[in-house]
């Protein structure tokens, strides 16, 4: 099977699985590691996924034929673009979820 025979739904499914895997790694890092750098990275990954999910819902009603066209891969590439937006937004400072999560985990570690 060559790379051209994949359907958009297969690519979308694989991309969704990759996002779920990233989320699972973030949860594992938060629950198992007390190292601040691991906590910060896990919180940043969570914020990236969170922002991407918010943007995905926001872009559902947007029709941009000039950018994506109406081909079979347009849905997949639109999702990839929205995920890239989420990652860039989180890396640029995000909406504060990662900072809040890091502070809470640090506070909880001090209590224990």
N, C-alpha and C positions, 0 to 999 in steps of 0.2 A: 504494500500500500504506500503510494507516494504521498508527499505532503499536500498535493493539490486535491486529493480525494476526500479530505476532511470536510464535513459539513459545518456551517456556522454554528449549529447547535452543539456539535461535538467540541468545537473550539471554545464556545461559551461555557460549556460544562467543565472543560479542563481548566479554564481560567477561574471559574467559581471555586473549583476544588483547590486551586493554588491559593486563593484568598482565604479559604477555610483553613488550610494548612498553616498559613501565616498567622491567623488568629489563634490556632491551637498552640503554636510555638510561643506566641505572646502570653497566653494564659499560663503555659508551663513555666515560662521565665518568671512571671509575677509570683506564682505560687511556690516555686521551689528555690529561688535564688534570692539571697539577701544583698547581693552586691549591687551598689547604686547604679553602676553603668548598665547592668542587665535590666534593672527595673526601669531605667530611663528608656532603654531601647524598646522594651516590651510595651511601655506606655505610649511611645511614639508610634509603634506599629499599630496599636489599637486605635489611636487617634486617626491615623491614615485610613484605616478600614472604615471607621465611623464617618469621617468626612466624605469618603467615596460613596458610602451608602446614602448619605443625605443628598449628595449631588446627583446620584443615579435617579432618585425619585424626582428631583427637580428637573432633570433633563428628559424625563419620560414624555412630556408633552411638547418638547421642542422638536420641530421638524426643520432640519437644515439640509435641504437637498443639494445645495451647492457644495457643502463640505463632505457629506457622507454618501450622497447619491441614494439610489434605492436598490443597490445590488444585494446579493446574498450575504456578503460580509459586513454590511453597514452596521448591523446591530452589534456585532462583535467588536468592531473597531471603535464604535461609539462608547461601549463599555470600557474598553482599554483607555480611551482618551479621558473619560470621566475618572477612572482610577488614577491616572497620571496627574490629573488636576488635584485630586485628594491628597496624593503623596506630596506634591509641590506645596500645597497650602499648609499641610502639617509641618513640612520642613521649614517653611517660612515663618513659623510661629503658631500656626494653627488657631484653634479657638479656645485653648486653655485646658483641654481635657487631660493631656499628657502631664502638664505641670501639676494639676490637681491630683491626679492618680499617684504621681511620685511622692508628693507631700503626704498623702494619706497613707501610703505604704510605709514611708519612713516613720510617720507618727505611730502607726500600728506596731512597728518593730520596736520602738522605744518603750511602748506599754508592756510588751511581752517580756 
